[in-house]
Amino acid sequence: MVYCDMNDRIIEWGSEEFFIPYRSPIDGKIHRYFPDFYVKVKTKENKVKKWVVEVKPKVQTKPPKTPKRKTKKYINEVRTYAINEAKWMNATEWCKDRNMEFIILTEVELMI
């Protein structure tokens, strides 16, 4: 957040400012997804670019590996990944319709 405040190229930004509707693959109902950030940036070419940003640990951006025994932990990880995937798929389309880009940042991109 400090980075956003101190960066001259960032025109505006917000945290969990809006929601994107998505259908949960678990219960089939419509839910609300609140992405972590919205960022509007002036590029080096003086164009304006808008991003919707989700920050997640890298491990949560991939499907869980199937263990020998299907424990409660594994089942929860599968459910969480399925829900996240539905959120991210809807967010990608939602952003595309609004001339924005949806990105997921992990510790790799953030160099943590």
Sequence and secondary structure as in RCSB ss.txt:
>XXXX:A:sequence
MVYCDMNDRIIEWGSEEFFIPYRSPIDGKIHRYFPDFYVKVKTKENKVKKWVVEVKPKVQTKPPKTPKRKTKKYI
NEVRTYAINEAKWMNATEWCKDRNMEFIILTEVELMI
>XXXX:A:secstr
 HHHHH TTEEEEEES   EEEE TTT  EEEE  SEEEEEE TTS EEEEEEEE  GGGGS     SS  HHHH
HHHHHHHHHHHHHHHHHHHHHHTT EEEEE TTTTT 
